[in-house]
Amino acid sequence: MSHPQSYEILLVPSFAEDATADDAERDAAESDAAEPDDVEPDDVEPGGAIRSAVVSATGETGASGYPRYSGEGIVADIDTETHTVEALLVDGAELSYSLSARIRERDAEAGSDADR
């Protein structure tokens, strides 16, 4: 099985994850009444990514045993089967407990992103 050659890593505040479940339920209830023209630029989901980086496969295996990806100050070991970040360094330091990492697989052929 070949591994994806790159991912986009999104660093998000952990409180954003707590709020998204409640927001999703509320948004689903309101979506029937809302028209597409009602969405304003300021209505973007609060607590979005505070940093993102595209990381590329290094060909190495990290200490966690998963393929290592690196780029833009971020080094990550990613389980390519479950799309889980198993280890992460941001600018050489471990990720703060107040942040979490999400990834998007980068589709090399189409040049687009696929959310994970």
Secondary structure, 3 states (H helix, E strand, C coil): CCCCCEEEEEEEEHHHHHHHHHHHHHHHHHCCCCCHHHCCHHHCCCCCCCEEEEEEEEEEECCCCCEEEEECCEEEEEECCCCEEEEEEECCEECCCCEEEEEEEEECCCCEEEEC
